[in-house]
Amino acid sequence: MEKDELFKEIDLIQNCINRMAKNSFMLKGWALTIFAGVTAFTKGENFSNPVTLVCTTIIPFVCFWILDTFFLRTEKKYRKMYEDMLIKRKDNNTEGQYELNPPKIKVDCFLKVMFSITLVVFYGIPLLASIFLLVISIKHNYVCI
């Protein structure tokens, strides 16, 4: 196998890894921006109304968490593909050359990636805080009735 071909294949896989990492980074920025923006826009009143709290903070945060998990898991697949490709090419095996189909690669299950330390800290803490405020809001509304 020519070195140019190997470098091109490596470059293609690295570009996919970089794209998934960039998507994950952008999602985290959007999640924080939306959370802060909604809180500022409603002047914190969304924390007193349970329905508004769920619709403006909890549901979007869970959606961002799921989407970020998808990108992180796909990035892991490309990293595994990269490792496997290097092993194959070392033996001069050109099978599957330039194939960039990550669903064939087996990595951790979706829930294991979703509840990894980094994602739990980033999404879990604000989500738990929102759920805590939701419970307090529901109890407060229930007591006042």
C-alpha angles and dihedrals in degrees: 000000000000118000091231091058091048093049091048092051091047090049092052093052092045090052090054091049091049092049092052091047090049091050091051091049092049091050091054090052092049092048092054093043093052093044092050093040095052091046092050094042093052091039089233093301090120087072092063097051114064096205093049091046093053094045097044104037117009101045095044091046092052090047092051090047092053093046092047089050089054092053093045092049091048089050089053089052091053091048090052089047089052092053093046092048092053091052092049094047092049087064090046090248110154095183111136094008113178091005109143102180108133099182088078091061117088118220136149117320120264095256093049090054091043092055096043115133096256096049094042091053094045099043103017100060097053090040092053090047090052092048090048090052089046092054092047090048093050092048091048092050091045093051092048094054 
